[in-house]
Amino acid sequence: MSTLSSTAPRVILGIDPGTNVLGYSIVSCSGNVVTLVGMSTLHLKPTEDAYQKLRRIYTSLSDVIEMHRPNEMAVEAPFFGKNVQSMLKLGRAQGVAITAAMVAGLPVTEYSPKKIKMAITGNGNASKEQVSSMLLQMLKLQVAPRYFDATDACAVAVCHYYQNRVSAGVSKSYNGWKEFAAQNASRVSR
């Protein structure tokens, strides 16, 4: 957890790891306001040597960190699938992303896909389309990115912000959905 003053904006780097397409996003958080600084993808050639891909992930994320100076990083944990080789590759990409953050001195937090989807949509089984649509509404964006990897990375960063608002002193508690909706009309579609 970052030790920032309550008035300084938190800048969070969100990562959706991948060995063919890696998504990343930067959000700035001040009080209850989350602003998208940017989101994009790193495309790695399927024919590229596996170790060269890992090197590109490290150098690219190091450049993003140097450019945007985030205070912390949140990364999506690999989900457990049936293909062991895919899991190993994904784990390596995640490890390299974490290493880039650690070398830069950033604290890192990992979130499961279900936790991220739950934080953004309220449904741990939401589709990528639902997550993207909700982020567009939340961040008041006009155009969705071309790849869900970018919005997935944004969802990781926003999830991290939501999970850590209590310690930053901006969390509120509500006595049910009606009270939440009444106090957050701009965030709730009816």
C-alpha positions as CSV (number, residue, x, y, z in Angstrom):
1,M,0.0,0.0,0.0
2,S,1.3,3.4,-1.0
3,T,2.0,6.0,1.7
4,L,0.6,9.0,0.0
5,S,-1.0,12.0,1.6
6,S,-4.8,11.9,1.3
7,T,-4.7,14.9,-1.0
8,A,-2.2,13.6,-3.5
9,P,-3.6,11.6,-6.4
10,R,-2.9,7.9,-6.5
11,V,-1.6,6.7,-9.9
12,I,-2.2,3.0,-10.5
13,L,-0.8,0.9,-13.2
14,G,-3.1,-2.0,-14.1
15,I,-1.8,-5.1,-16.0
16,D,-3.6,-7.8,-17.9
17,P,-0.6,-10.2,-18.5
18,G,-0.3,-12.1,-21.8
19,T,2.5,-13.4,-24.0
20,N,0.8,-12.5,-27.3
21,V,-1.2,-9.4,-26.2
22,L,-0.5,-7.7,-22.8
23,G,-2.9,-5.0,-21.7
24,Y,-1.9,-2.0,-19.5
25,S,-3.7,1.0,-18.1
26,I,-2.9,4.0,-16.0
27,V,-5.6,5.6,-13.8
28,S,-5.3,8.6,-11.5
29,C,-7.4,8.6,-8.4
30,S,-8.2,11.6,-6.2
31,G,-10.9,11.2,-3.6
32,N,-13.8,9.5,-5.2
33,V,-12.8,10.5,-8.7
34,V,-11.1,8.0,-11.0
35,T,-9.6,9.4,-14.2
36,L,-8.2,7.3,-17.1
37,V,-4.8,8.5,-18.0
38,G,-4.3,5.9,-20.7
39,M,-4.7,2.3,-21.7
40,S,-3.1,0.3,-24.5
41,T,-1.8,-3.1,-25.5
42,L,1.7,-4.5,-26.2
43,H,1.5,-6.9,-29.2
44,L,4.1,-9.6,-29.2
45,K,4.6,-11.7,-32.4
46,P,3.5,-15.3,-32.0
47,T,6.7,-16.4,-33.9
48,E,9.0,-14.3,-31.7
49,D,11.3,-16.2,-29.3
50,A,9.7,-16.7,-25.9
51,Y,12.6,-15.1,-24.1
52,Q,12.6,-12.1,-26.4
53,K,8.9,-11.6,-25.7
54,L,9.7,-11.5,-21.9
55,R,12.5,-9.0,-22.5
56,R,10.1,-6.8,-24.6
57,I,7.5,-7.0,-21.8
58,Y,10.0,-5.9,-19.2
59,T,11.5,-3.0,-21.3
60,S,8.0,-1.8,-22.4
61,L,6.6,-1.8,-18.9
62,S,9.7,-0.2,-17.5
63,D,9.2,2.6,-20.1
64,V,5.5,3.0,-19.1
65,I,6.5,3.2,-15.5
66,E,9.2,5.8,-16.2
67,M,6.8,7.9,-18.3
68,H,3.7,7.8,-16.0
69,R,5.3,7.4,-12.6
70,P,2.6,5.3,-11.0
71,N,2.6,4.9,-7.2
72,E,1.5,1.2,-7.3
73,M,0.7,-1.6,-9.7
74,A,-2.2,-4.1,-9.8
75,V,-2.0,-7.2,-11.9
76,E,-4.5,-9.9,-12.8
77,A,-3.7,-13.3,-11.6
78,P,-3.7,-16.1,-14.1
79,F,-6.8,-18.2,-14.1
80,F,-6.4,-22.0,-13.8
81,G,-7.1,-23.5,-17.1
82,K,-6.6,-27.0,-18.6
83,N,-3.6,-26.1,-20.7
84,V,-0.5,-26.3,-18.5
85,Q,1.8,-24.8,-21.2
86,S,-0.5,-21.7,-21.5
87,M,-0.5,-21.3,-17.7
88,L,3.3,-21.4,-17.6
89,K,3.7,-18.8,-20.4
90,L,1.1,-16.6,-18.7
91,G,2.8,-16.9,-15.4
92,R,6.2,-15.9,-16.9
93,A,4.6,-12.8,-18.4
94,Q,3.0,-11.9,-15.1
95,G,6.3,-12.5,-13.3
96,V,8.2,-10.2,-15.7
97,A,5.6,-7.5,-15.3
98,I,5.9,-7.8,-11.5
99,T,9.7,-7.7,-11.8
100,A,9.5,-4.4,-13.7
101,A,7.3,-2.9,-11.0
102,M,9.5,-4.2,-8.2
103,V,12.7,-2.9,-9.8
104,A,11.0,0.5,-10.0
105,G,10.0,0.3,-6.3
106,L,6.3,-0.1,-6.8
107,P,4.1,-2.1,-4.5
108,V,2.2,-4.8,-6.4
109,T,-1.2,-6.4,-5.6
110,E,-2.6,-9.3,-7.5
111,Y,-6.4,-9.9,-8.1
112,S,-8.3,-12.9,-9.3
113,P,-10.4,-12.4,-12.5
114,K,-13.5,-13.0,-10.5
115,K,-12.6,-10.4,-7.9
116,I,-12.0,-7.8,-10.7
117,K,-15.2,-8.6,-12.5
118,M,-17.1,-8.4,-9.2
119,A,-15.6,-5.0,-8.4
120,I,-16.5,-3.5,-11.8
121,T,-19.8,-5.1,-12.6
122,G,-21.0,-6.7,-9.4
123,N,-21.0,-10.1,-11.1
124,G,-17.9,-12.3,-10.8
125,N,-18.9,-14.2,-13.9
126,A,-19.3,-11.1,-16.1
127,S,-18.1,-11.2,-19.7
128,K,-15.3,-9.1,-21.1
129,E,-17.9,-7.1,-23.0
130,Q,-19.8,-6.4,-19.8
131,V,-16.7,-5.3,-18.0
132,S,-15.7,-3.0,-20.9
133,S,-19.2,-1.5,-21.1
134,M,-19.3,-0.8,-17.4
135,L,-15.8,0.9,-17.6
136,L,-16.9,3.1,-20.5
137,Q,-19.8,4.3,-18.3
138,M,-17.8,4.7,-15.1
139,L,-15.0,6.6,-16.8
140,K,-17.3,8.5,-19.2
141,L,-15.4,7.3,-22.2
142,Q,-16.8,7.7,-25.7
143,V,-15.0,4.9,-27.5
144,A,-14.0,1.4,-26.4
145,P,-10.4,0.3,-27.1
146,R,-10.0,-2.2,-29.9
147,Y,-8.7,-5.0,-27.6
148,F,-10.3,-6.2,-24.4
149,D,-6.8,-6.7,-22.9
150,A,-6.7,-2.9,-22.5
151,T,-10.0,-2.7,-20.8
152,D,-9.2,-5.7,-18.6
153,A,-6.0,-3.9,-17.5
154,C,-8.1,-0.8,-16.7
155,A,-10.5,-3.0,-14.7
156,V,-7.6,-4.3,-12.7
157,A,-6.5,-0.7,-11.8
158,V,-10.0,0.4,-10.9
159,C,-10.6,-2.8,-8.9
160,H,-7.4,-2.0,-6.9
161,Y,-8.6,1.6,-6.3
162,Y,-11.9,0.2,-5.0
163,Q,-10.3,-2.4,-2.8
164,N,-8.0,0.2,-1.1
165,R,-10.4,3.2,-0.6
166,V,-11.0,2.3,3.0
167,S,-7.4,2.8,4.0
168,A,-7.3,6.0,1.9
169,G,-10.2,7.4,3.9
170,V,-12.7,7.7,1.0
171,S,-14.8,4.7,1.5
172,K,-18.4,5.0,2.4
173,S,-20.8,2.4,3.7
174,Y,-24.4,2.1,2.6
175,N,-27.5,0.5,4.1
176,G,-28.4,-1.3,0.9
177,W,-28.6,-0.8,-2.8
178,K,-31.3,2.0,-2.7
179,E,-29.1,4.2,-0.5
180,F,-26.0,3.5,-2.7
181,A,-28.0,4.3,-5.9
182,A,-29.4,7.5,-4.4
183,Q,-26.0,8.8,-3.4
184,N,-24.3,7.7,-6.6
185,A,-26.8,8.6,-9.3
186,S,-24.1,9.4,-11.8
187,R,-22.6,5.9,-11.5
188,V,-25.8,3.9,-11.6
189,S,-27.8,3.3,-14.7
190,R,-31.5,2.7,-14.2
